[in-house]
Amino acid sequence: MKPIIEYDDFVKLDLRVGTVVACVEKEGSDKLLRLTVDFGEDGTRNVLSGIKQWFKPKDLMDKQFVFVFNLAPRRMMGEESEGMILAADGKDGKPAPLKPKSKVPNGAKIL
């Protein structure tokens, strides 16, 4: 288990639902996919994710997932990632991206 955090730390997270509107393999990387994610009124963002060994771009296209929306941008292989897709540790170590049970508006906050 990771260290216990205070409630005030938890509420700093801004978790939102977004739809992957474009997804490509990051050139020169064995691990990264570049997801372009629609967050509705908050616009689109590029999110780089190290899930290439388990997913093809077509597996993620036009699907909704949960993202950390207020994560500080991070440069990866010369490109800026503007968030993080959330995933559970799935069977045989394959990540299982978190998604809403039914369609919700892009940019919907996780309460």
DRENPA-3360 file (N, C-alpha, C; in nm, 2 decimals, always signed):
BEGIN
1 = MKPIIEYD = +0.08/-0.12/+0.00/+0.00/+0.00/+0.00/+0.09/+0.12/+0.00 ~ +0.04/+0.22/-0.07/+0.12/+0.35/-0.07/+0.08/+0.43/+0.06 ~ +0.16/+0.53/+0.09/+0.13/+0.61/+0.21/-0.01/+0.67/+0.21 ~ -0.07/+0.67/+0.33/-0.20/+0.74/+0.35/-0.19/+0.88/+0.32 ~ -0.29/+0.94/+0.25/-0.29/+1.08/+0.22/-0.41/+1.14/+0.28 ~ -0.40/+1.27/+0.30/-0.51/+1.35/+0.36/-0.62/+1.37/+0.25 ~ -0.74/+1.39/+0.30/-0.85/+1.42/+0.20/-0.82/+1.54/+0.12 ~ -0.76/+1.64/+0.18/-0.72/+1.76/+0.10/-0.63/+1.74/-0.01;
9 = DFVKLDLR = -0.55/+1.63/+0.00/-0.46/+1.59/-0.11/-0.55/+1.52/-0.22 ~ -0.64/+1.44/-0.18/-0.72/+1.37/-0.28/-0.81/+1.46/-0.36 ~ -0.87/+1.56/-0.30/-0.96/+1.65/-0.37/-0.88/+1.74/-0.47 ~ -0.75/+1.74/-0.47/-0.67/+1.82/-0.57/-0.68/+1.76/-0.70 ~ -0.71/+1.63/-0.71/-0.72/+1.56/-0.84/-0.84/+1.60/-0.91 ~ -0.83/+1.63/-1.04/-0.94/+1.66/-1.13/-0.95/+1.55/-1.23 ~ -1.04/+1.46/-1.20/-1.06/+1.34/-1.29/-1.17/+1.37/-1.38 ~ -1.15/+1.35/-1.51/-1.26/+1.38/-1.61/-1.27/+1.26/-1.72;
17 = VGTVVACV = -1.38/+1.26/-1.78/-1.41/+1.16/-1.88/-1.38/+1.23/-2.02 ~ -1.31/+1.16/-2.10/-1.28/+1.22/-2.24/-1.29/+1.11/-2.34 ~ -1.32/+1.15/-2.46/-1.33/+1.05/-2.58/-1.21/+1.06/-2.66 ~ -1.15/+0.95/-2.69/-1.03/+0.94/-2.77/-1.07/+0.96/-2.92 ~ -1.03/+1.07/-2.98/-1.08/+1.11/-3.11/-0.97/+1.08/-3.22 ~ -0.84/+1.06/-3.17/-0.73/+1.02/-3.26/-0.63/+0.94/-3.17 ~ -0.57/+0.84/-3.23/-0.47/+0.76/-3.16/-0.37/+0.71/-3.26 ~ -0.24/+0.74/-3.23/-0.14/+0.69/-3.32/-0.02/+0.64/-3.24;
25 = EKEGSDKL = +0.06/+0.55/-3.30/+0.18/+0.51/-3.23/+0.28/+0.63/-3.24 ~ +0.35/+0.65/-3.13/+0.45/+0.76/-3.12/+0.57/+0.71/-3.19 ~ +0.61/+0.78/-3.30/+0.72/+0.74/-3.38/+0.85/+0.73/-3.30 ~ +0.92/+0.63/-3.31/+1.05/+0.60/-3.24/+1.03/+0.54/-3.10 ~ +0.91/+0.51/-3.06/+0.89/+0.45/-2.93/+0.83/+0.31/-2.94 ~ +0.88/+0.23/-2.85/+0.83/+0.09/-2.85/+0.71/+0.08/-2.75 ~ +0.69/+0.19/-2.67/+0.59/+0.19/-2.56/+0.47/+0.28/-2.58 ~ +0.50/+0.40/-2.64/+0.40/+0.51/-2.64/+0.30/+0.51/-2.75;
33 = LRLTVDFG = +0.17/+0.54/-2.71/+0.07/+0.58/-2.80/+0.03/+0.73/-2.77 ~ +0.00/+0.80/-2.87/-0.04/+0.94/-2.86/-0.19/+0.94/-2.87 ~ -0.26/+0.98/-2.77/-0.41/+0.99/-2.77/-0.45/+1.13/-2.78 ~ -0.53/+1.17/-2.87/-0.59/+1.30/-2.87/-0.73/+1.28/-2.81 ~ -0.75/+1.35/-2.70/-0.87/+1.33/-2.62/-0.96/+1.45/-2.62 ~ -1.09/+1.43/-2.65/-1.19/+1.54/-2.65/-1.25/+1.55/-2.51 ~ -1.23/+1.67/-2.45/-1.29/+1.70/-2.31/-1.40/+1.80/-2.32 ~ -1.47/+1.80/-2.43/-1.59/+1.88/-2.45/-1.55/+2.03/-2.44;
41 = EDGTRNVL = -1.62/+2.11/-2.36/-1.60/+2.25/-2.35/-1.45/+2.29/-2.31 ~ -1.38/+2.19/-2.25/-1.24/+2.22/-2.21/-1.14/+2.18/-2.33 ~ -1.19/+2.15/-2.44/-1.11/+2.13/-2.56/-1.05/+1.99/-2.57 ~ -0.95/+1.98/-2.66/-0.88/+1.86/-2.68/-0.74/+1.87/-2.62 ~ -0.68/+1.75/-2.58/-0.55/+1.74/-2.53/-0.48/+1.62/-2.58 ~ -0.35/+1.63/-2.59/-0.27/+1.51/-2.63/-0.22/+1.44/-2.50 ~ -0.24/+1.31/-2.49/-0.20/+1.23/-2.38/-0.11/+1.12/-2.43 ~ +0.01/+1.11/-2.38/+0.10/+1.00/-2.42/+0.09/+0.89/-2.31;
49 = SGIKQWFK = +0.07/+0.77/-2.36/+0.06/+0.66/-2.26/+0.14/+0.54/-2.31 ~ +0.21/+0.48/-2.21/+0.29/+0.36/-2.24/+0.22/+0.23/-2.24 ~ +0.12/+0.22/-2.33/+0.03/+0.11/-2.34/+0.04/+0.04/-2.47 ~ +0.13/+0.08/-2.55/+0.14/+0.03/-2.69/+0.15/-0.13/-2.70 ~ +0.22/-0.19/-2.61/+0.24/-0.33/-2.62/+0.11/-0.41/-2.60 ~ +0.01/-0.35/-2.54/-0.12/-0.41/-2.51/-0.23/-0.37/-2.60 ~ -0.22/-0.25/-2.66/-0.33/-0.19/-2.74/-0.29/-0.14/-2.87 ~ -0.37/-0.15/-2.97/-0.35/-0.09/-3.10/-0.44/+0.04/-3.10;
57 = PKDLMDKQ = -0.40/+0.14/-3.18/-0.48/+0.26/-3.18/-0.63/+0.24/-3.20 ~ -0.66/+0.14/-3.29/-0.81/+0.12/-3.32/-0.88/+0.07/-3.19 ~ -0.81/+0.01/-3.10/-0.88/-0.04/-2.97/-0.93/+0.07/-2.89 ~ -0.87/+0.19/-2.90/-0.90/+0.30/-2.81/-0.99/+0.41/-2.88 ~ -0.99/+0.41/-3.01/-1.06/+0.51/-3.09/-1.21/+0.52/-3.06 ~ -1.26/+0.64/-3.04/-1.40/+0.67/-3.02/-1.46/+0.61/-2.89 ~ -1.37/+0.58/-2.80/-1.41/+0.53/-2.67/-1.38/+0.63/-2.56 ~ -1.47/+0.63/-2.46/-1.45/+0.71/-2.34/-1.37/+0.65/-2.23;
65 = FVFVFNLA = -1.28/+0.72/-2.17/-1.20/+0.68/-2.06/-1.19/+0.79/-1.95 ~ -1.14/+0.75/-1.84/-1.12/+0.84/-1.73/-0.97/+0.89/-1.73 ~ -0.95/+1.02/-1.72/-0.82/+1.08/-1.72/-0.79/+1.17/-1.60 ~ -0.67/+1.18/-1.56/-0.63/+1.29/-1.47/-0.61/+1.41/-1.56 ~ -0.70/+1.51/-1.53/-0.71/+1.63/-1.62/-0.61/+1.74/-1.57 ~ -0.58/+1.74/-1.45/-0.50/+1.86/-1.40/-0.35/+1.81/-1.36 ~ -0.31/+1.71/-1.43/-0.17/+1.67/-1.41/-0.08/+1.77/-1.49 ~ +0.03/+1.81/-1.42/+0.12/+1.90/-1.49/+0.18/+1.84/-1.62;
73 = PRRMMGEE = +0.19/+1.91/-1.73/+0.24/+1.86/-1.85/+0.38/+1.80/-1.83 ~ +0.41/+1.69/-1.91/+0.54/+1.62/-1.90/+0.59/+1.60/-2.04 ~ +0.71/+1.63/-2.07/+0.77/+1.60/-2.20/+0.82/+1.46/-2.20 ~ +0.78/+1.39/-2.31/+0.82/+1.26/-2.33/+0.86/+1.24/-2.48 ~ +0.98/+1.20/-2.51/+1.03/+1.19/-2.64/+1.00/+1.31/-2.73 ~ +1.03/+1.43/-2.67/+1.02/+1.55/-2.74/+0.88/+1.60/-2.76 ~ +0.78/+1.55/-2.69/+0.64/+1.59/-2.71/+0.58/+1.60/-2.57 ~ +0.49/+1.69/-2.55/+0.43/+1.72/-2.43/+0.30/+1.64/-2.41;
81 = SEGMILAA = +0.29/+1.57/-2.29/+0.17/+1.49/-2.26/+0.10/+1.58/-2.16 ~ -0.04/+1.59/-2.18/-0.12/+1.69/-2.10/-0.22/+1.62/-2.01 ~ -0.19/+1.50/-1.97/-0.28/+1.43/-1.88/-0.24/+1.28/-1.87 ~ -0.32/+1.20/-1.80/-0.29/+1.06/-1.79/-0.42/+0.98/-1.79 ~ -0.42/+0.87/-1.87/-0.53/+0.78/-1.87/-0.52/+0.69/-1.74 ~ -0.63/+0.67/-1.68/-0.63/+0.58/-1.56/-0.66/+0.44/-1.60 ~ -0.59/+0.34/-1.54/-0.61/+0.20/-1.57/-0.59/+0.12/-1.45 ~ -0.66/+0.01/-1.44/-0.64/-0.09/-1.33/-0.54/-0.19/-1.38;
89 = DGKDGKPA = -0.47/-0.25/-1.28/-0.37/-0.36/-1.31/-0.46/-0.48/-1.35 ~ -0.46/-0.51/-1.47/-0.55/-0.62/-1.52/-0.48/-0.76/-1.53 ~ -0.55/-0.85/-1.59/-0.50/-0.99/-1.60/-0.36/-0.99/-1.67 ~ -0.27/-1.07/-1.61/-0.14/-1.08/-1.67/-0.06/-0.95/-1.69 ~ -0.09/-0.85/-1.61/-0.03/-0.72/-1.61/-0.08/-0.63/-1.72 ~ -0.17/-0.67/-1.80/-0.23/-0.58/-1.90/-0.32/-0.48/-1.84 ~ -0.29/-0.35/-1.86/-0.37/-0.25/-1.80/-0.52/-0.25/-1.85 ~ -0.61/-0.22/-1.77/-0.75/-0.22/-1.80/-0.80/-0.07/-1.78;
97 = PLKPKSKV = -0.80/+0.01/-1.89/-0.83/+0.15/-1.88/-0.97/+0.16/-1.82 ~ -0.99/+0.26/-1.73/-1.11/+0.29/-1.66/-1.20/+0.36/-1.75 ~ -1.33/+0.32/-1.76/-1.43/+0.39/-1.84/-1.56/+0.39/-1.78 ~ -1.64/+0.49/-1.81/-1.78/+0.50/-1.75/-1.86/+0.38/-1.81 ~ -1.96/+0.34/-1.73/-2.05/+0.23/-1.76/-2.13/+0.26/-1.88 ~ -2.17/+0.39/-1.89/-2.25/+0.44/-2.00/-2.20/+0.57/-2.05 ~ -2.23/+0.61/-2.17/-2.18/+0.73/-2.23/-2.22/+0.85/-2.14 ~ -2.12/+0.94/-2.12/-2.15/+1.07/-2.05/-2.09/+1.18/-2.13;
105 = PNGAKIL = -2.13/+1.31/-2.10/-2.07/+1.42/-2.18/-1.92/+1.42/-2.17 ~ -1.85/+1.46/-2.27/-1.70/+1.47/-2.27/-1.67/+1.59/-2.17 ~ -1.57/+1.56/-2.08/-1.54/+1.66/-1.98/-1.61/+1.64/-1.85 ~ -1.70/+1.54/-1.84/-1.77/+1.51/-1.72/-1.67/+1.48/-1.61 ~ -1.69/+1.54/-1.49/-1.61/+1.53/-1.38/-1.64/+1.40/-1.30 ~ -1.54/+1.33/-1.25/-1.56/+1.22/-1.16/-1.58/+1.27/-1.02 ~ -1.69/+1.25/-0.96/-1.72/+1.30/-0.83/-1.68/+1.22/-0.72;
% end
